[in-house]
């Protein structure tokens, strides 16, 4: 519209173009590690005429900010407080609004703030808002780092350690609550089974070490044995209050030992006892010295290895011994044997007991030598003290040796093994080999023959042609060989009667002599009769008394 008024009139032209500033987009998102963050202000010119629409003069718009969950300067700072579009700027031109984003270490939710426009300098208007969302790049977590990748300690020996640290800055204090078995471990010198670690927003990234030591107890346990350190977190920080930190598994090397052995290395028992008890003993070493208790039960199988003893002599009634948890050093468990009291002469018999470990806890050692003493005994004697024979008999077998076994129990009386005894002779008036020859050098009594057992001694009698008196010799026993308690005693006297005859007679016919003859002689005749072969003779002088009758 044009208007005039008088001379020197003023012409006023009203512009029909309009300039407006807005945000190019209503929202944007940026990670807190990205800075700066630019938000574009957009120039829009509305034109009616012809030609290119542009600003004839600069247009400046103040930028405002309104914190939301994001705070300034903690989370961001508005670097651009205004934007200016220069003269000749055309429609659709943009100007950046710079925002410095703070890359903190706090774990937090996504946060927002809002940009807006304030005062406008120049011809134009400004309107609209822009919401910026800052996404967090901090991941909450609790890192547990074990030295060497694991935690191993030794009773009375090496310690180990691990550390705990937060992965991001909390908004409140974080407490790590640690629970452990005080009977097994000591943590940072704490012995009551509970320990706590404190992290603040200022110290969150400083690792806290935990020194782990084993309790040097006197309880014998598996080597190695295990325990666990349990860890939880508490905090008013919404992220750290719900995090469950890792637990720590601890391997504990055992310095205590346990074994099952025998209380005694050997024992002896009579077969008449009926039963026999051998004690298994628990041998413990705690902290290098005898003593202590076991934490878990320990068992061993019992084995009987037969020596000279047989299954018919005894049986093992306790195939396994068990020491219960809590058993102390030198505790014992009985091993029972049943003994069979037979009536066999067998001598002392032996067997050996040993152990076999059940499971993998501890060790076994030692053996036990068992001797079963026999209550039977064997006695050898002649059945008669003397006997007689004629020299014409040829062989004398009247001397009989008898083995007699005595004892208690059940079953037949017999010798389990053969028994022999040497036989000797002692010459008397009879001599060997002139009068006799002993052909038996020993008597052998067969194994398992029922008692009493008889064996005859054989003697060859010489049938000579000597005229002799009754002659004698004696048989006896020598060394005895066999198992068990054996003896031989006594003698047997043998008389040999002669079977040859000497006869003395006067010569035939009677004689008559006058009394004046002075002396008189009468021939005497010796007649010898022999049963043997050869010429008979007198062994010695023969004296015959002579008498007369009136």
C-alpha positions in Angstrom: 0.0 0.0 0.0 1.3 3.4 -0.8 0.1 6.6 0.9 1.2 10.2 0.4 0.6 13.4 2.3 1.6 16.8 1.2 4.8 18.1 -0.2 7.8 15.9 0.7 5.6 12.9 1.4 6.9 9.7 3.0 6.4 6.4 1.3 6.0 3.4 3.6 6.3 -0.1 2.1 5.0 -2.9 4.3 6.9 -6.2 3.8 4.9 -9.3 3.2 7.8 -11.8 3.8 8.3 -13.4 7.3 11.3 -15.1 8.9 10.9 -17.8 11.5 13.5 -19.8 13.5 12.7 -23.3 14.8 14.5 -26.6 15.6 15.2 -28.8 12.7 14.1 -31.8 14.7 12.1 -32.1 17.9 14.5 -34.6 19.6 17.9 -36.1 19.4 19.9 -38.8 21.2 23.6 -38.7 22.1 25.9 -41.1 24.0 27.6 -39.4 27.0 31.0 -40.2 25.5 30.1 -38.1 22.4 30.9 -34.4 22.7 30.0 -31.9 21.4 26.5 -32.6 20.4 25.0 -30.3 17.9 21.3 -29.5 17.5 20.4 -27.5 14.4 18.3 -24.3 14.4 16.3 -24.0 11.1 15.5 -20.7 9.3 12.3 -20.6 7.4 11.4 -17.6 5.2 7.9 -17.2 3.8 7.8 -15.0 0.7 5.0 -13.7 -1.6 6.8 -11.9 -4.4 9.3 -13.1 -7.0 13.0 -13.8 -6.5 15.0 -15.6 -3.9 13.8 -15.1 -0.3 16.6 -14.1 2.0 17.3 -12.1 5.1 18.0 -8.4 4.6 19.7 -8.2 7.9 21.1 -10.5 10.5 18.7 -12.4 12.8 19.9 -13.6 16.2 17.9 -15.8 18.6 18.8 -16.6 22.2 18.9 -20.3 23.1 17.5 -21.5 26.4 17.9 -24.8 28.2 15.7 -26.5 30.8 17.3 -29.5 32.7 15.2 -32.6 33.0 16.7 -35.7 34.5 20.0 -34.4 33.1 21.6 -31.7 35.2 24.0 -29.0 34.1 26.9 -28.8 34.5 27.1 -32.4 35.9 25.7 -34.0 32.7 26.0 -31.3 30.0 26.9 -27.7 29.3 25.2 -25.4 26.7 28.1 -24.1 24.7 26.0 -22.0 22.3 23.8 -19.5 24.1 22.4 -18.0 20.8 22.4 -18.6 17.1 22.7 -15.9 14.4 21.6 -16.2 10.8 23.6 -13.7 8.7 22.1 -11.2 6.3 21.3 -12.9 2.9 20.7 -16.2 4.7 18.1 -18.0 2.7 15.2 -20.2 3.8 16.2 -23.7 5.1 19.5 -22.4 6.4 20.7 -24.0 9.6 22.9 -22.9 12.5 24.3 -25.4 15.0 23.7 -25.2 18.7 26.7 -26.8 20.5 26.3 -28.8 23.7 29.2 -30.3 25.7 28.2 -33.7 27.0 29.9 -34.8 30.3 31.3 -38.4 30.1 31.0 -39.4 33.8 31.6 -42.7 35.4 28.3 -42.9 37.1 25.9 -45.7 36.2 22.6 -44.0 35.6 19.5 -44.2 33.5 19.1 -42.3 30.2 18.8 -38.6 31.1 17.1 -35.7 29.2 17.0 -31.9 29.0 15.1 -29.4 26.7 16.3 -26.6 24.5 14.1 -23.6 23.6 14.4 -20.1 22.2 14.5 -16.8 23.9 14.7 -13.2 22.7 15.0 -12.4 19.0 17.2 -9.7 17.7 16.3 -8.7 14.1 13.2 -9.2 12.0 11.7 -12.6 12.7 10.3 -14.9 15.2 11.5 -18.1 17.0 9.5 -21.0 18.5 9.5 -24.7 19.4 11.6 -27.0 21.7 14.1 -29.8 21.3 14.5 -32.6 23.8 18.0 -34.2 24.0 18.4 -37.7 25.5 21.8 -38.6 26.9 22.4 -42.4 26.9 24.7 -43.8 29.6 27.9 -45.6 28.6 28.7 -46.9 32.1 28.0 -50.6 32.9 27.5 -51.5 36.5 29.2 -54.5 37.9 31.5 -55.9 40.6 34.7 -57.6 39.4 36.3 -60.3 41.6 39.9 -61.1 40.5 41.6 -64.2 42.0 45.4 -64.2 42.0 46.5 -66.7 39.4 43.0 -67.3 38.4 42.1 -69.4 41.5 42.3 -69.4 45.2 44.4 -72.1 47.0 45.7 -72.2 50.5 47.5 -74.7 52.7 46.9 -75.5 56.4 49.9 -74.1 58.2 51.3 -73.0 54.9 50.8 -70.7 51.9 48.0 -68.0 51.8 46.3 -66.6 48.7 44.3 -63.5 47.9 41.7 -62.0 45.6 40.5 -58.4 45.0 37.1 -56.8 44.6 36.4 -53.5 42.7 33.4 -51.8 41.2 33.1 -51.4 37.4 31.5 -48.0 37.6 30.9 -45.1 40.0 27.9 -45.7 42.2 25.5 -43.0 43.4 25.7 -44.3 47.0 28.0 -46.4 49.1 28.2 -50.1 48.2 28.9 -52.7 50.8 30.2 -56.2 49.9 29.1 -58.6 52.5 31.3 -61.7 52.8 30.4 -64.9 54.6 32.8 -67.8 55.1 33.4 -70.9 57.2 35.4 -69.8 60.2 36.3 -73.3 60.9 38.2 -73.4 57.6 39.3 -69.9 56.7 40.6 -66.6 58.0 39.9 -63.5 55.8 42.0 -60.4 56.3 42.6 -61.6 59.8 38.9 -62.0 60.5 38.0 -65.2 62.3 34.3 -64.9 62.9 33.0 -65.9 59.5 31.8 -62.5 58.4 33.7 -59.6 56.6 32.5 -56.5 54.8 34.2 -54.3 52.2 33.1 -50.6 51.7 33.1 -48.7 48.4 32.2 -45.0 48.2 31.5 -42.9 45.1 35.0 -41.6 45.6 36.8 -45.0 46.1 34.8 -47.1 43.8 37.6 -47.9 41.4 40.2 -48.8 44.0 40.5 -52.6 44.4 40.2 -53.9 47.9 42.3 -57.0 48.5 41.1 -60.0 50.6 43.8 -62.2 52.0 42.7 -65.8 52.4 44.4 -68.1 55.0 43.5 -71.6 56.0 42.7 -72.5 59.6 45.5 -74.7 60.9 43.2 -77.1 62.6 43.7 -80.7 63.9 40.8 -82.2 61.9 42.0 -84.6 59.3 40.1 -83.9 56.0 40.3 -84.8 52.4 43.5 -83.5 50.7 42.7 -81.1 49.2 39.3 -80.2 50.5 37.1 -77.3 49.4 35.1 -74.5 50.9 33.3 -71.4 49.5 33.4 -67.7 50.2 29.9 -66.2 49.6 29.6 -62.6 48.6 26.5 -60.3 48.3 26.2 -56.5 47.7 24.0 -54.0 49.4 23.5 -50.3 48.4 20.8 -47.7 47.9 22.2 -47.3 44.4 19.4 -48.8 42.2 21.9 -50.7 40.1 24.4 -51.9 42.7 21.8 -52.8 45.1 20.7 -55.7 42.9 24.0 -57.0 41.7 25.2 -60.4 43.0 29.0 -60.5 43.0 30.8 -63.8 42.2 31.6 -66.2 45.0 35.1 -67.6 45.5 35.8 -71.3 45.6 38.8 -72.1 47.8 40.9 -75.2 47.7 42.6 -76.1 51.0 45.7 -78.2 51.2 45.6 -80.6 54.1 48.6 -80.8 56.4 47.1 -83.5 58.6 47.2 -87.2 57.7 45.1 -90.2 58.5 45.7 -93.9 58.1 44.2 -97.2 59.3 46.8 -99.6 60.6 47.0 -102.5 63.1 47.3 -101.8 66.8 49.8 -104.7 67.0 52.0 -106.3 64.3 51.4 -109.8 65.5 49.4 -112.0 67.9 49.2 -115.6 68.9 46.1 -117.5 70.1 45.3 -121.1 70.9 42.8 -122.8 68.6 40.8 -123.6 71.7 40.0 -119.9 72.3 36.9 -120.0 70.0 37.4 -116.5 68.8 40.1 -113.8 68.5 40.0 -110.1 68.3 42.6 -108.0 66.4 42.3 -104.2 66.7 42.5 -101.8 63.8 43.9 -98.5 64.9 43.3 -94.9 63.6 46.7 -93.2 63.2 46.4 -89.4 62.9 49.0 -86.7 62.5 47.7 -83.1 63.1 50.0 -80.1 62.6 53.0 -82.4 62.5 52.3 -84.2 65.7 50.2 -87.3 66.6 46.6 -86.3 67.4 43.5 -84.8 66.0 40.2 -86.1 64.8 38.8 -87.0 61.4 36.1 -84.9 59.7 34.5 -87.7 57.7 34.2 -91.4 58.1 37.0 -93.6 57.0 36.8 -97.3 56.1 39.0 -100.2 55.0 38.4 -103.7 53.8 40.0 -106.4 55.8 41.7 -109.4 54.0 43.0 -112.7 55.5 45.8 -114.2 53.6 46.3 -117.9 54.6 49.8 -119.2 55.3 50.0 -122.6 56.8 46.6 -122.1 58.2 43.6 -123.3 56.2 40.0 -122.3 55.8 39.1 -125.2 58.1 41.1 -123.6 60.9 39.5 -120.1 61.1 37.2 -117.6 59.4 37.2 -113.8 59.1 34.0 -112.3 60.6 34.8 -108.6 60.1 35.3 -107.9 56.4 35.4 -104.2 56.9 36.2 -101.7 59.6 34.8 -98.1 59.7 35.9 -95.2 61.8 33.1 -92.6 62.2 33.5 -88.9 61.6 34.9 -87.3 64.8 37.0 -90.4 65.7 40.2 -89.4 67.4 43.8 -90.5 67.1 44.4 -94.0 68.4 40.8 -95.0 68.2 40.3 -98.7 67.6 37.9 -101.0 65.8 37.7 -104.7 66.5 38.4 -107.3 63.8 36.8 -110.6 64.8 38.0 -114.1 63.9 36.3 -117.4 64.6 38.6 -120.2 65.4 37.9 -123.9 64.8 39.2 -126.3 67.5 39.8 -129.5 65.7 41.6 -132.6 66.9 44.3 -132.7 64.3 47.9 -132.7 65.3 49.1 -129.9 63.0 51.5 -127.7 64.8 51.3 -123.9 64.9 49.7 -122.4 61.8 49.9 -118.9 60.4 48.0 -116.3 58.5 48.4 -112.6 57.6 45.8 -109.8 57.7 46.0 -106.6 55.7 43.9 -103.7 54.7 42.4 -102.2 51.4 41.3 -98.6 51.5 37.7 -97.9 50.8 37.4 -94.6 48.8 40.2 -92.1 48.5 40.3 -90.6 52.0 43.5 -91.3 53.8 45.8 -94.4 53.6 46.2 -97.9 55.0 49.4 -99.5 56.2 50.9 -102.5 57.9 50.1 -106.1 58.3 49.2 -108.4 61.2 50.9 -111.8 61.5 48.6 -114.3 63.2 49.8 -117.6 64.8 47.3 -120.3 65.8 48.8 -122.6 68.4 47.8 -126.2 68.3 46.6 -127.9 71.5 47.2 -131.4 70.2 50.3 -133.4 71.0 51.7 -136.7 69.8 53.6 -139.3 71.9 55.4 -142.3 70.5 56.1 -145.3 72.7 56.4 -149.1 72.4 53.2 -151.0 73.1 55.1 -153.4 75.3 58.3 -153.1 77.3 59.7 -156.4 76.3 59.3 -159.5 74.1 61.0 -162.8 73.4 61.8 -164.8 70.4 63.6 -168.0 69.3 66.6 -167.7 67.1 64.9 -170.0 64.8 62.0 -167.4 64.3 64.0 -165.7 61.5 62.3 -162.3 62.0 61.1 -160.6 65.2 58.2 -158.0 64.8 57.0 -158.0 68.4 58.3 -154.5 69.0 55.5 -152.2 68.0 55.8 -148.4 68.1 52.5 -146.6 68.7 51.7 -142.9 67.9 49.0 -141.6 70.3 47.5 -138.2 69.8 45.8 -136.3 72.6 43.9 -133.0 72.5 40.5 -131.4 72.7 38.0 -130.3 70.1 35.9 -131.9 67.4 36.7 -134.3 64.6 39.0 -137.3 64.4 42.2 -137.5 66.4 44.9 -137.7 63.8 48.0 -136.2 62.5 47.5 -133.8 59.6 50.9 -134.7 58.3 53.0 -137.9 58.4 55.2 -138.4 61.5 58.4 -140.4 61.5 60.7 -141.5 64.3 64.2 -143.0 64.1 64.7 -146.5 65.6 67.9 -147.6 67.2 69.2 -150.6 69.1 71.6 -151.3 71.9 73.4 -154.7 72.1 73.3 -156.7 75.3 74.4 -160.3 75.5 73.1 -160.5 72.0 75.3 -158.7 69.5 74.7 -157.6 65.9 75.1 -159.0 63.4 76.1 -162.2 65.1 72.7 -162.6 66.8 70.4 -160.1 65.2 70.2 -157.3 62.6 67.7 -154.4 62.9 66.2 -153.8 59.5 63.9 -151.0 60.4 65.6 -147.6 60.6 62.5 -145.5 61.2 58.8 -145.9 61.7 56.5 -143.7 59.5 53.0 -143.0 60.7 50.7 -142.0 57.8 49.0 -138.6 57.6 45.4 -138.5 58.8 45.5 -142.1 60.2 43.2 -142.3 63.2 45.0 -142.3 66.5 46.4 -144.6 67.9 48.6 -145.7 65.0 50.9 -148.8 65.3 54.0 -149.6 63.3 56.2 -152.7 63.9 60.0 -152.7 64.1 61.5 -155.5 62.1 64.6 -157.4 63.4 66.2 -160.3 61.6 67.3 -163.0 64.1 70.5 -165.0 63.3 70.0 -168.8 63.5 73.5 -169.9 64.5 74.9 -173.3 65.7 76.4 -172.0 68.9 75.3 -173.6 72.1 74.5 -170.5 74.2 72.4 -169.1 76.9 69.4 -166.8 76.4 70.7 -163.5 75.0 69.1 -160.0 74.8 69.3 -156.6 73.2 67.2 -153.4 73.5 65.3 -151.3 70.9 64.8 -147.5 71.4 63.7 -144.3 69.6 65.7 -141.5 68.2 64.7 -138.1 66.6 61.1 -137.5 65.8 60.1 -135.6 62.6 56.7 -134.1 62.0 54.4 -131.1 62.7 53.3 -130.1 66.1 54.3 -131.2 69.6 55.9 -134.7 69.3 57.8 -136.9 71.7 59.2 -140.5 71.7 60.2 -142.4 74.8 60.6 -145.9 76.2 62.5 -149.0 75.2 61.7 -152.6 74.2 63.9 -155.4 75.5 64.1 -158.5 73.2 65.2 -161.9 74.6 66.5 -164.5 72.1 66.3 -168.2 73.3 68.8 -170.7 71.9 67.5 -173.6 69.8 70.7 -175.6 70.0 71.3 -178.4 72.7 74.3 -179.6 74.6 73.9 -182.9 76.5 76.5 -184.4 78.9 76.2 -188.2 79.9 78.4 -191.0 81.4 79.7 -193.6 79.0 77.4 -196.6 78.8 77.4 -199.5 81.3 77.9 -199.7 85.0 81.3 -200.3 86.5 82.4 -202.5 89.5 85.7 -201.9 91.2 87.2 -203.3 94.5 87.6 -200.8 97.2 91.3 -201.4 97.3 91.7 -199.9 93.8 92.5 -196.6 95.3 90.9 -194.4 92.5 88.4 -194.8 89.8 87.5 -192.7 86.6 84.5 -192.8 84.4 84.3 -191.3 80.9 81.8 -188.5 80.3 80.3 -188.0 76.8 79.3 -184.4 75.4 76.6 -184.6 72.7 75.8 -181.3 70.7 72.6 -180.9 68.6 72.3 -177.8 66.4 69.2 -176.4 64.5 71.2 -174.3 62.2 73.6 -175.1 59.4 77.1 -176.0 60.4 79.1 -177.8 63.0 77.7 -177.1 66.5 80.0 -175.9 69.2 79.9 -174.5 72.6 80.0 -170.7 72.8 81.7 -171.0 76.2 82.9 -173.5 78.7 80.4 -176.0 80.0 80.8 -177.0 83.7 78.8 -179.9 85.0 78.9 -180.8 88.7 79.3 -184.5 89.5 78.0 -186.2 92.6 77.4 -189.8 93.8 74.9 -191.7 95.9 75.5 -194.8 98.0 
